[in-house]
Amino acid sequence: MWKMMMGVIGVLIIGGILIFYQGIPKTALYNEEYAIPEGFKGCVHVVFNVKGGPPLEVVDGNIVHKIAKNGISVTSSPEDFGWADKEGSGAYQEIFYYVNEEGKKTNDIKHEQIFNAGLGSFEEGGVVQLTHYHFSVNDKNEYCTDIDELREIIKNFKVIKSYFLG
């Protein structure tokens, strides 16, 4: 009798835990892909929250960043797009590869070829003006910290939209 009661209690506890776990909302985690023009070497900047920029796309469970020939990608999406919660992105992989003129994947870029990655922003008058993720492809001496060109490009985004997309 004692063993039977303990067995029932054990089943109830395990069942309760499983029911509780099923009720917890789960957030999808996304890998991030960077489609970089073939032969590119130098700094890549992904600039977030740009009014008029295209939103990021999720393709086959991956957030895809399409990098222009100049190494810059702009998006209207926020920097935390696809994150598990407000505190962090959770576990994910970054996938880097080259694409040809038609946007077709040609070669993988190894993680050993990616240097000095970071997420940063700059402020003017206490207001964030620009948030960007940056890294260097095939140049470990490039730190991608000069944002003057980015600031000018973002200011004039509507005028030079084709600069990013062409």
C-alpha positions in Angstrom: 0.0 0.0 0.0 2.8 2.4 0.9 4.7 1.7 -2.3 1.5 2.3 -4.3 0.9 5.7 -2.6 4.5 6.8 -3.3 4.1 5.7 -6.9 0.9 7.8 -7.3 2.5 10.8 -5.6 5.6 10.4 -7.9 3.4 10.3 -11.0 1.4 13.4 -9.8 4.6 15.3 -9.1 6.2 14.5 -12.5 2.9 15.1 -14.3 2.6 18.5 -12.5 6.1 19.5 -13.6 5.4 18.5 -17.2 2.1 20.5 -17.2 3.9 23.5 -15.7 6.7 23.3 -18.2 4.3 23.1 -21.2 2.7 26.3 -19.9 5.9 28.4 -20.0 6.0 30.5 -23.2 8.9 29.6 -25.4 10.7 32.1 -27.6 12.2 31.0 -30.9 16.0 31.6 -31.2 17.3 32.4 -34.6 20.7 32.0 -36.1 22.0 35.0 -38.0 23.4 34.8 -41.5 25.6 37.4 -43.2 25.5 37.3 -47.0 28.6 39.2 -48.0 29.6 40.2 -51.6 32.2 37.8 -53.1 35.8 38.9 -52.4 34.9 41.5 -49.8 37.6 42.4 -47.3 37.2 45.0 -44.5 34.6 46.3 -42.2 30.9 45.2 -42.3 28.4 47.4 -40.5 24.7 46.5 -39.9 22.9 49.6 -39.0 19.6 49.2 -37.1 16.5 51.4 -36.7 16.9 53.3 -39.9 13.6 54.8 -41.0 12.9 53.7 -44.6 15.3 50.8 -44.4 14.1 47.3 -45.3 13.1 45.1 -42.3 15.2 42.0 -41.5 13.9 38.7 -43.0 13.8 35.3 -41.3 14.4 32.6 -43.9 14.4 28.9 -42.8 14.8 30.0 -39.2 17.7 32.3 -39.8 17.8 36.1 -39.7 19.4 37.1 -43.0 21.6 40.3 -43.3 22.3 41.2 -46.9 25.5 43.2 -47.0 26.0 45.7 -49.9 29.2 46.0 -51.9 30.3 48.8 -49.6 30.1 46.6 -46.5 27.0 48.3 -45.1 23.5 46.9 -44.5 20.7 49.1 -43.1 17.5 47.9 -41.6 14.4 49.4 -40.0 14.5 46.4 -37.6 15.8 47.0 -34.0 19.1 45.5 -32.9 17.3 43.0 -30.6 15.3 41.6 -33.5 15.0 37.8 -32.9 16.4 37.9 -29.4 15.0 35.5 -26.8 14.2 38.3 -24.4 15.1 41.9 -23.5 18.2 40.7 -21.6 19.9 38.8 -24.4 19.8 36.9 -27.6 20.1 33.4 -26.2 22.1 30.7 -27.9 22.5 31.1 -31.6 25.1 30.8 -34.4 26.5 33.4 -36.7 26.9 32.1 -40.3 29.0 34.1 -42.7 29.3 33.4 -46.4 30.0 35.1 -49.8 27.4 35.6 -52.4 27.8 36.4 -56.1 26.2 39.2 -58.1 22.9 37.3 -58.2 22.9 36.8 -54.4 23.6 33.1 -54.6 25.9 31.6 -51.9 29.3 30.8 -53.3 31.7 30.1 -50.3 31.5 29.9 -46.5 33.5 32.3 -44.5 35.2 30.6 -41.6 34.9 32.1 -38.1 38.7 32.4 -38.1 38.3 35.0 -40.9 36.0 37.3 -38.8 37.6 39.8 -36.4 36.7 42.5 -33.9 32.9 42.1 -33.8 30.9 44.3 -31.6 27.5 46.0 -31.1 27.7 49.8 -30.5 25.9 53.1 -30.7 26.7 56.8 -30.6 24.7 59.6 -29.0 24.3 63.3 -29.7 22.6 65.4 -27.1 21.8 62.3 -25.0 19.8 60.7 -27.8 21.0 57.5 -29.6 21.6 58.4 -33.2 23.0 55.2 -34.6 23.1 51.6 -33.4 25.2 49.1 -35.4 26.8 45.7 -35.3 30.2 45.6 -36.9 33.0 43.1 -37.7 36.0 42.8 -40.0 36.3 40.2 -42.7 39.8 38.9 -43.4 41.5 41.8 -41.7 42.4 41.4 -38.0 43.9 44.9 -37.9 40.7 46.6 -38.8 38.6 47.6 -35.7 35.7 49.2 -37.5 35.4 52.1 -35.1 35.2 55.0 -37.5 31.5 55.8 -37.7 31.6 59.3 -39.4 30.9 57.8 -42.8 28.0 55.8 -41.4 26.5 58.9 -39.7 26.6 60.8 -43.0 25.1 57.9 -44.9 22.3 57.5 -42.5 21.5 61.3 -42.5 21.2 61.1 -46.3 19.6 57.6 -46.5 16.6 58.6 -48.6 18.8 60.4 -51.2 21.3 57.5 -51.5 19.1 54.5 -50.9 20.5 52.9 -54.1 24.0 53.2 -52.6 23.0 50.4 -50.1 21.0 48.3 -52.4 23.1 48.5 -55.6 
